[in-house]
Amino acid sequence: MPDFYGTVAAADAYHAARANAAWTGDDSAKQAALIRASAYIDGKYQFQNACGRWESLFSGVKTGGRAQNLQWPRTGATDNEGSPIPPDEVPIEIEQATYEAALREIVTPGSLSPDYVASGAIKRQKLDVLEIEYQAASTAAGGVPTRPVITVVDELVAPLLGCKTYCGVAVFVV
């Protein structure tokens, strides 16, 4: 099974059509960016339910089960209009979102999933008895990186996201 969504050739064509001149480098650098971008896509679209279990925001289940590294392809998946997605298909939205995320990775490797050290993000200002503590959102020297919000990726993936049910105790009164 592939380590990333799409292909280098398709990513090249995608970025060429959009005049994204920053999509440069040899195929191995582009592949590495696509691998990191695919991990970002799979990780970003999860949530922790009330029971503490992590669930995918994509409908259906991985076609290859636990042996499948990536979230797609999926069996029983539909888009947000209810149209079925074949169990052997990686939606074009996922591939294009991966190409957009990979562009950020080729420019700044590691930018999609930076390490976060809370103790390095604290600043304190004190004026007399008034004290303000806040977290910096900077990657400048000494700053702590924060995970980016890439609007175009969210917009591309949005048609594939669905509602999830929440676990817990339910009492029905008849």
C-alpha positions, 0 to 999 in steps of 0.5 A: 500500500502507498505511503501517501495520497496521490502521485508525484506526477499528479502533484506536479501537474496540480501545482503547475496548473496553479502556478505554485512555483514553490513546488520544487525539488527532486522526486525524493523530496516531493515524495517525503513532503507527500508522506508528511502531508498525508500523515497530516491529513489523516491526523487532522481529521480525527476527534476524541469522543466523550469516551476518550477514543479517537475516531476518524471524521471520515465516514466508513472504515478503512478498506484494508483494516488495521493493516492499512496505513492511511485512512483512505480508501474506505468501505462504506464511505459517503460524501456529505450529500450521501453519495457513496465513495467506492471502497477502492477509491481515494477521493480527489478531495483527499489527493488535492488536500494532500498536494496543498499540504505538501506544498507547505512541507516542501517550503518548510519541512516539518511545519505541518506537525511541529513539536510543541513544548508548553514550557517554552510557550509561556510569557509573563507580563506584570504591571503592579498587581496586574499580571497577564500570561499568554502563549506566543504563536511564533516560529521565530527564534525562541518562539514555539511553533503552532500547527497551521490552519490551512483553509484551502485544505479544510475546504477541500476535505469538507465534503467528506466530513460527516457527523459522528455520534457520541458514546455514553449512557442513554435513557429512553422513557416510553 
